[in-house]
């Protein structure tokens, strides 16, 4: 009884402390200020990391106190990094996440430019520095991450009271979709770019069919030839890999060996080309791999796949992704009919091989089936955009009759950087129109177009690269 009373008293003191801290923050002068920084910092749990000037905007890097476990908020907190690209509180707001780290430099996503609005960007939980300490990895799942977004939205909606649209690319597109599934009343629209949808983790034949027909026969032959030749020349190229690792201080404890890492890099090669390159880039691939020098084979594989990635140093920043891939998201397994079995020792390795062994993992096959079923039958104000030549689009989200005002479009010839601007003209105008309407903005003309002028610094960026080829 005494222990129970002491525990209750301690919990009361803790809750009282948190409440007092929140009240003190809210009572500061910023709570009644019109300055956006003061208004944001008046939100309980919000703190400023830095502000960076940008013409026409205010850009702030912030930290927001989040529960480690949204089901048990008193069980501990962590600081989640977010950024705000502020235009005007009278404009719509776009809620963006890549599903990974958040950039601390000003940038603008396509929907933000279309609606000429504000942009709130969130770092995904467990990507540093937004990681609880110590890290309880069981609290890294799609519901907890969606609840992070929900709580940020609730905190900022009183400031940004106009319509909100969530968006993201690849794992960020998945994240925007999961957020909508769990909190369908928060957002007024969703724009999900190149979002994979691995409903049945063990059934990946769609990827094999994709690689049989993508691009041209000549391009496929070039890529397959280099990939095979890199395994045929495994011994001399692995010696080069070992020297490269020694020079850079790279180690291979997580994946298990340099040999495993080497094969993983090589097997990513063909996928990596189609994910991040265009058909026009095929001319950069050696036309006859058997006659190419070791240096040409090495350089081509390193340029596309990156020999540094499956080292401990390359994998460590992406442990949260591989953990999720091995517990909920799933990961593709493809076959290599152009490579004889004697050259393959491991094949496509599972996410478990890329996560330190002291982190426990158990796959939940129902997680993606649940989301897929919900999207098919209940999606509302959702737009999915895919690239024709992007391997991740082989398994994609689809909408059925139960969905309302929801669409799936494919940008011809585009890769993992597919966007609304890359759609055929009729679909581009239609998609832009829907985004404007979901944002509460009626298009000014029958031919809907972005409301904000193009800004080379804000709007030009590389295709979002995920770790190796597994989003």
C-alpha positions as CSV (number, residue, x, y, z in Angstrom):
1,X,0.0,0.0,0.0
2,X,2.8,2.4,0.9
3,X,4.6,1.6,-2.4
4,X,1.4,2.3,-4.3
5,X,0.9,5.7,-2.5
6,X,4.5,6.7,-3.1
7,X,4.1,5.8,-6.8
8,X,0.9,7.8,-7.1
9,X,2.4,10.8,-5.3
10,X,5.4,10.7,-7.7
11,X,3.2,10.5,-10.7
12,X,1.1,13.4,-9.5
13,X,4.2,15.5,-9.0
14,X,5.5,14.6,-12.5
15,X,2.2,15.5,-14.1
16,X,2.0,18.7,-12.1
17,X,5.5,19.7,-13.2
18,X,4.7,19.1,-16.9
19,X,1.5,21.1,-16.6
20,X,3.2,24.0,-14.8
21,X,5.9,24.1,-17.5
22,X,3.3,24.1,-20.2
23,X,1.3,26.8,-18.5
24,X,4.4,28.9,-18.0
25,X,5.3,28.7,-21.7
26,X,1.8,29.6,-22.8
27,X,1.7,32.6,-20.5
28,X,4.8,34.1,-22.0
29,X,4.4,37.4,-24.0
30,X,4.5,35.5,-27.3
31,X,1.1,34.0,-26.6
32,X,-0.6,37.3,-27.5
33,X,2.0,38.4,-30.1
34,X,1.4,38.6,-33.8
35,X,5.0,37.7,-34.6
36,X,5.0,34.1,-35.9
37,X,8.1,33.1,-33.9
38,X,6.5,34.2,-30.6
39,X,3.2,32.5,-31.5
40,X,5.0,29.2,-32.3
41,X,7.1,29.4,-29.1
42,X,3.9,30.0,-27.1
43,X,2.9,26.4,-27.9
44,X,3.7,24.2,-24.8
45,X,6.7,22.0,-25.5
46,X,7.9,24.0,-28.4
47,X,11.5,25.4,-28.4
48,X,13.6,27.3,-31.0
49,X,16.8,25.7,-32.4
50,X,17.5,28.5,-35.0
51,X,16.0,30.8,-37.5
52,X,17.3,31.3,-41.0
53,X,16.3,34.2,-43.1
54,X,14.7,33.7,-46.5
55,X,13.1,36.4,-48.7
56,X,9.3,36.3,-48.5
57,X,9.3,33.7,-45.7
58,X,10.3,33.1,-42.1
59,X,12.1,29.8,-41.7
60,X,12.4,28.3,-38.2
61,X,14.0,25.1,-37.0
62,X,12.2,23.9,-33.8
63,X,12.0,21.1,-31.4
64,X,8.7,19.8,-30.0
65,X,8.3,17.6,-26.9
66,X,6.6,14.3,-27.8
67,X,5.6,11.3,-25.8
68,X,7.7,8.2,-26.5
69,X,4.5,6.2,-26.3
70,X,1.3,8.0,-27.3
71,X,-0.7,5.3,-25.5
72,X,1.1,6.1,-22.3
73,X,2.1,9.8,-22.4
74,X,3.5,9.7,-18.9
75,X,6.1,7.0,-19.8
76,X,8.7,9.5,-21.1
77,X,9.3,12.1,-23.8
78,X,11.7,13.0,-26.5
79,X,12.5,16.1,-28.6
80,X,11.2,15.9,-32.2
81,X,12.7,18.2,-34.7
82,X,10.4,20.1,-37.0
83,X,10.8,23.1,-39.3
84,X,8.3,25.8,-40.4
85,X,8.5,27.7,-43.6
86,X,6.1,30.5,-42.8
87,X,4.3,32.4,-45.5
88,X,1.2,33.9,-43.9
89,X,-1.3,32.5,-41.4
90,X,-4.0,33.3,-43.9
91,X,-2.6,30.8,-46.4
92,X,-3.1,27.0,-46.4
93,X,-0.4,24.8,-44.8
94,X,1.4,21.7,-46.2
95,X,2.5,19.1,-43.8
96,X,5.6,17.3,-45.2
97,X,7.8,14.5,-44.1
98,X,10.4,12.5,-46.0
99,X,9.9,9.6,-43.6
100,X,13.6,10.1,-42.6
101,X,15.6,13.1,-41.4
102,X,14.4,16.7,-41.9
103,X,16.5,19.2,-43.7
104,X,17.4,22.3,-41.7
105,X,17.6,24.4,-44.8
106,X,14.6,26.2,-46.4
107,X,13.0,24.2,-49.2
108,X,9.5,24.0,-50.7
109,X,7.6,20.9,-51.8
110,X,5.5,20.8,-54.9
111,X,2.1,21.1,-53.1
112,X,3.5,24.1,-51.1
113,X,4.3,25.9,-54.3
114,X,0.9,24.9,-55.9
115,X,-1.0,26.4,-53.0
116,X,1.5,29.2,-52.2
117,X,1.3,28.3,-48.6
118,X,3.2,27.5,-45.4
119,X,5.1,24.3,-44.9
120,X,5.6,22.3,-41.7
121,X,8.2,19.6,-42.0
122,X,8.6,16.8,-39.5
123,X,11.6,14.5,-38.8
124,X,10.4,10.9,-38.4
125,X,10.8,9.5,-34.9
126,X,14.0,7.6,-34.1
127,X,16.0,9.3,-36.8
128,X,18.6,11.3,-35.0
129,X,18.4,13.7,-33.3
130,X,14.7,12.9,-32.9
131,X,15.3,9.7,-31.0
132,X,14.3,8.9,-27.5
133,X,17.2,8.0,-25.2
134,X,17.4,5.2,-24.3
135,X,15.6,4.0,-27.5
136,X,12.8,1.6,-26.9
137,X,12.5,0.3,-30.5
138,X,9.1,-1.3,-29.9
139,X,7.7,2.3,-29.9
140,X,8.8,2.8,-33.5
141,X,5.8,1.9,-35.6
142,X,3.4,3.6,-38.1
143,X,0.7,4.4,-35.5
144,X,3.1,6.1,-33.1
145,X,4.6,8.1,-36.0
146,X,1.1,9.1,-37.2
147,X,0.3,10.1,-33.7
148,X,3.4,12.4,-33.7
149,X,1.9,14.2,-36.8
150,X,-1.5,14.3,-35.2
151,X,-0.2,16.0,-32.1
152,X,1.9,18.5,-34.1
153,X,-1.2,19.3,-36.2
154,X,-3.3,19.8,-33.1
155,X,-0.7,22.2,-31.7
156,X,-0.3,24.3,-34.8
157,X,-3.8,24.3,-36.2
158,X,-4.9,27.2,-33.9
159,X,-2.1,29.3,-35.5
160,X,-2.5,28.0,-39.1
161,X,-6.3,27.8,-39.2
162,X,-6.7,27.4,-43.0
163,X,-6.8,24.1,-44.8
164,X,-4.0,21.6,-44.4
165,X,-2.6,19.1,-47.0
166,X,-0.1,16.3,-46.1
167,X,2.6,15.2,-48.5
168,X,5.8,13.2,-48.8
169,X,7.8,11.1,-51.3
170,X,8.6,7.4,-51.2
171,X,8.7,6.6,-47.4
172,X,7.3,10.1,-46.9
173,X,4.4,9.2,-49.2
174,X,3.8,6.1,-47.2
175,X,3.9,8.1,-44.0
176,X,1.4,10.6,-45.3
177,X,-0.9,7.7,-46.2
178,X,-0.6,6.0,-42.8
179,X,-1.3,9.3,-41.2
180,X,-4.5,9.6,-43.2
181,X,-5.5,6.1,-42.3
182,X,-5.2,6.6,-38.6
183,X,-6.3,10.3,-38.4
184,X,-8.6,10.8,-41.4
185,X,-10.2,13.9,-40.0
186,X,-7.0,16.0,-39.7
187,X,-6.0,16.8,-43.3
188,X,-8.1,18.3,-46.1
189,X,-6.1,16.4,-48.7
190,X,-3.1,14.1,-49.2
191,X,-0.5,14.1,-52.0
192,X,1.6,11.0,-51.8
193,X,4.5,10.6,-54.3
194,X,6.0,7.3,-55.4
195,X,4.7,5.5,-52.3
196,X,5.4,1.7,-52.2
197,X,2.7,-0.6,-51.0
198,X,4.0,-4.0,-50.0
199,X,0.7,-5.7,-49.0
200,X,2.0,-9.3,-49.0
201,X,5.6,-9.3,-48.1
202,X,6.4,-12.7,-49.5
203,X,4.7,-12.1,-52.9
204,X,7.0,-9.9,-54.9
205,X,6.6,-11.2,-58.5
206,X,5.4,-7.7,-59.6
207,X,9.0,-6.5,-59.3
208,X,10.3,-9.3,-61.4
209,X,7.8,-8.5,-64.1
210,X,8.8,-4.8,-64.0
211,X,12.4,-5.5,-64.6
212,X,11.6,-7.8,-67.6
213,X,10.1,-4.8,-69.6
214,X,11.3,-1.5,-68.2
215,X,13.1,0.8,-70.6
216,X,14.6,-0.8,-73.7
217,X,16.2,-4.2,-74.3
218,X,19.6,-2.6,-75.0
219,X,19.5,-0.7,-71.7
220,X,18.4,-3.8,-69.7
221,X,21.2,-5.8,-71.4
222,X,23.9,-3.2,-70.5
223,X,22.8,-3.1,-66.8
224,X,22.4,-6.8,-66.4
225,X,25.8,-7.3,-68.0
226,X,27.6,-5.0,-65.6
227,X,25.8,-6.5,-62.6
228,X,26.7,-10.0,-63.6
229,X,30.3,-9.1,-64.4
230,X,30.8,-7.5,-61.0
231,X,30.0,-10.9,-59.5
232,X,32.2,-12.8,-62.0
233,X,35.1,-10.5,-61.0
234,X,34.3,-10.8,-57.3
235,X,37.8,-11.6,-56.1
236,X,39.7,-8.7,-57.6
237,X,37.0,-6.2,-57.0
238,X,36.6,-7.3,-53.4
239,X,40.3,-6.7,-52.9
240,X,39.7,-3.2,-54.1
241,X,36.7,-3.0,-51.8
242,X,38.8,-4.0,-48.8
243,X,41.4,-1.4,-49.6
244,X,38.7,1.2,-50.0
245,X,37.2,0.3,-46.6
246,X,40.6,0.4,-44.9
247,X,41.3,3.9,-46.2
248,X,38.0,5.2,-45.0
249,X,37.8,3.3,-41.7
250,X,34.7,1.3,-42.8
251,X,33.6,-1.8,-40.9
252,X,31.1,-4.6,-41.6
253,X,29.9,-5.8,-38.2
254,X,26.1,-5.3,-38.8
255,X,25.9,-7.0,-42.2
256,X,28.4,-9.6,-41.1
257,X,31.2,-9.4,-43.7
258,X,32.7,-7.5,-46.5
259,X,31.6,-10.3,-48.8
260,X,27.9,-9.9,-47.8
261,X,28.2,-6.1,-48.2
262,X,29.8,-6.4,-51.6
263,X,27.0,-8.6,-53.0
264,X,24.3,-6.4,-51.5
265,X,25.8,-3.3,-53.3
266,X,26.1,-5.2,-56.6
267,X,22.5,-6.6,-56.4
268,X,21.2,-3.1,-55.9
269,X,22.8,-1.9,-59.1
270,X,20.0,-2.4,-61.7
271,X,17.3,-1.3,-59.3
272,X,19.2,1.8,-58.4
273,X,19.7,2.8,-62.0
274,X,15.9,2.8,-62.7
275,X,15.1,4.4,-59.4
276,X,17.3,7.4,-59.8
277,X,18.2,7.6,-63.5
278,X,16.4,8.1,-66.8
279,X,16.4,6.0,-70.0
280,X,18.6,8.7,-71.6
281,X,21.3,7.8,-69.0
282,X,21.8,4.3,-70.4
283,X,24.6,5.6,-72.6
284,X,26.7,6.0,-69.4
285,X,26.6,2.2,-68.8
286,X,29.3,0.1,-70.4
287,X,27.9,-1.4,-73.6
288,X,30.0,-4.6,-73.3
289,X,30.7,-5.5,-69.7
290,X,32.9,-8.5,-70.5
291,X,35.3,-6.2,-72.3
292,X,35.1,-3.4,-69.7
293,X,38.1,-2.8,-67.3
294,X,37.8,-3.5,-63.6
295,X,37.9,0.2,-63.0
296,X,34.9,0.8,-65.4
297,X,32.9,-1.9,-63.6
298,X,33.8,-0.6,-60.2
299,X,33.0,3.0,-61.1
300,X,29.6,2.2,-62.6
301,X,28.5,0.1,-59.6
302,X,29.9,2.7,-57.1
303,X,28.2,5.6,-58.9
304,X,24.8,4.0,-58.9
305,X,24.8,1.8,-55.8
306,X,27.6,3.2,-53.6
307,X,30.1,0.9,-52.0
308,X,30.0,2.9,-48.8
309,X,26.4,2.1,-48.0
310,X,26.4,-1.4,-46.5
311,X,29.2,-0.6,-44.1
312,X,28.4,0.0,-40.5
313,X,28.9,3.7,-41.0
314,X,26.5,3.8,-44.0
315,X,23.8,1.7,-42.4
316,X,23.7,3.3,-38.9
317,X,21.8,6.5,-39.9
318,X,19.1,4.3,-41.4
319,X,18.6,1.7,-38.7
320,X,15.1,3.1,-38.0
321,X,14.1,2.4,-41.6
322,X,15.4,-1.2,-41.7
323,X,13.7,-1.8,-38.4
324,X,10.4,-0.7,-39.8
325,X,10.9,-2.7,-43.0
326,X,11.5,-5.8,-41.0
327,X,8.6,-5.3,-38.6
328,X,5.8,-3.6,-40.6
329,X,6.6,-2.1,-44.0
330,X,8.0,-5.2,-45.8
331,X,10.8,-5.2,-48.3
332,X,11.1,-6.5,-51.9
333,X,12.8,-9.7,-52.9
334,X,13.7,-10.0,-56.6
335,X,15.3,-12.7,-58.7
336,X,18.3,-12.4,-61.1
337,X,17.7,-14.8,-64.1
338,X,20.6,-13.3,-65.9
339,X,23.1,-14.4,-63.2
340,X,24.1,-18.0,-62.8
341,X,23.5,-19.4,-59.3
342,X,27.2,-20.1,-58.7
343,X,27.8,-16.4,-58.6
344,X,25.1,-15.7,-56.0
345,X,25.8,-16.4,-52.4
346,X,23.2,-14.5,-50.5
347,X,20.6,-13.0,-52.9
348,X,18.5,-10.1,-51.7
349,X,19.1,-9.9,-48.0
350,X,16.3,-9.3,-45.5
351,X,16.1,-6.1,-43.4
352,X,17.1,-8.1,-40.4
353,X,20.7,-8.3,-41.8
354,X,21.0,-4.5,-41.7
355,X,19.9,-3.9,-38.1
356,X,22.2,-4.5,-35.1
357,X,21.4,-7.9,-33.5
358,X,20.8,-6.4,-30.1
359,X,17.6,-4.8,-31.5
360,X,14.8,-7.3,-31.5
361,X,12.4,-7.5,-34.5
362,X,9.2,-9.4,-35.3
363,X,7.3,-8.9,-38.5
364,X,3.6,-7.9,-38.4
365,X,2.0,-9.0,-41.7
366,X,-1.4,-7.4,-40.9
367,X,0.0,-3.8,-40.8
368,X,0.2,-3.2,-44.5
369,X,-2.9,-5.2,-45.3
370,X,-4.9,-3.0,-43.0
371,X,-3.6,0.2,-44.6
372,X,-4.2,-1.1,-48.2
373,X,-7.7,-2.2,-47.4
374,X,-8.5,1.2,-45.9
375,X,-7.1,3.1,-48.9
376,X,-9.0,1.0,-51.4
377,X,-12.3,1.5,-49.7
378,X,-12.1,4.7,-47.6
379,X,-9.6,7.0,-49.2
380,X,-10.9,10.6,-49.5
381,X,-9.1,13.6,-51.1
382,X,-6.0,11.5,-51.8
383,X,-3.7,11.7,-54.8
384,X,-1.0,9.1,-55.6
385,X,1.7,9.9,-58.2
386,X,4.1,7.3,-59.5
387,X,6.9,7.2,-62.1
388,X,6.6,4.9,-65.1
389,X,10.2,3.7,-64.8
390,X,10.4,3.6,-61.0
391,X,10.7,0.0,-59.6
392,X,8.9,1.0,-56.4
393,X,5.7,1.7,-58.4
394,X,5.5,-2.0,-59.3
395,X,3.6,-2.5,-56.0
396,X,1.6,0.6,-55.5
397,X,-1.5,2.0,-53.8
398,X,-4.8,1.7,-55.6
399,X,-8.3,3.0,-55.0
400,X,-11.6,1.2,-55.5
401,X,-15.2,2.2,-55.6
402,X,-15.4,3.0,-51.9
403,X,-12.9,5.7,-52.3
404,X,-14.1,9.3,-52.9
405,X,-12.2,12.0,-54.8
406,X,-9.1,9.9,-54.8
407,X,-6.7,9.2,-57.7
408,X,-3.7,7.3,-58.9
409,X,-1.6,8.8,-61.7
410,X,1.6,7.7,-63.5
411,X,4.2,10.2,-64.9
412,X,5.5,8.8,-68.2
413,X,9.2,8.1,-68.4
414,X,9.8,9.4,-64.9
415,X,11.7,7.7,-62.0
416,X,11.5,8.0,-58.2
417,X,11.4,11.8,-58.6
418,X,8.0,11.7,-60.3
419,X,5.7,14.6,-59.5
420,X,2.5,16.4,-60.7
421,X,4.5,18.5,-63.0
422,X,5.6,15.4,-64.9
423,X,2.1,14.1,-65.6
424,X,0.6,14.4,-69.0
425,X,-1.0,17.9,-69.5
426,X,-4.6,16.8,-68.8
427,X,-3.8,14.9,-65.6
428,X,-1.4,17.7,-64.5
429,X,-4.1,20.3,-64.8
430,X,-6.6,18.0,-63.0
431,X,-4.3,17.1,-60.2
432,X,-3.3,20.7,-59.7
433,X,-7.0,21.7,-59.6
434,X,-7.8,19.0,-56.9
435,X,-4.9,20.2,-54.7
436,X,-6.0,23.8,-54.9
437,X,-9.6,22.8,-54.1
438,X,-8.6,20.6,-51.2
439,X,-6.5,23.6,-49.9
440,X,-9.7,25.7,-50.0
441,X,-8.5,27.7,-53.0
442,X,-10.6,27.8,-56.2
443,X,-8.4,27.8,-59.3
444,X,-8.1,31.2,-60.9
445,X,-8.4,29.8,-64.4
446,X,-9.8,26.7,-66.1
447,X,-6.2,25.6,-66.6
448,X,-5.1,25.2,-63.0
449,X,-1.4,26.0,-62.3
450,X,0.8,26.6,-59.2
451,X,0.0,29.9,-57.5
452,X,3.6,30.6,-56.4
453,X,6.3,31.5,-58.9
454,X,9.2,29.1,-59.4
455,X,12.1,29.7,-57.0
456,X,15.4,28.0,-58.0
457,X,16.7,27.9,-54.4
458,X,13.5,26.6,-52.8
459,X,12.1,24.3,-55.5
460,X,15.1,22.7,-57.2
461,X,16.3,19.5,-55.5
462,X,17.7,16.1,-56.2
463,X,15.5,13.1,-56.3
464,X,14.8,12.0,-52.8
465,X,17.3,9.2,-52.1
466,X,16.4,6.6,-49.6
467,X,19.0,4.3,-48.0
468,X,20.3,2.1,-50.8
469,X,17.2,0.9,-52.6
470,X,14.8,0.0,-49.7
471,X,12.4,2.7,-48.7
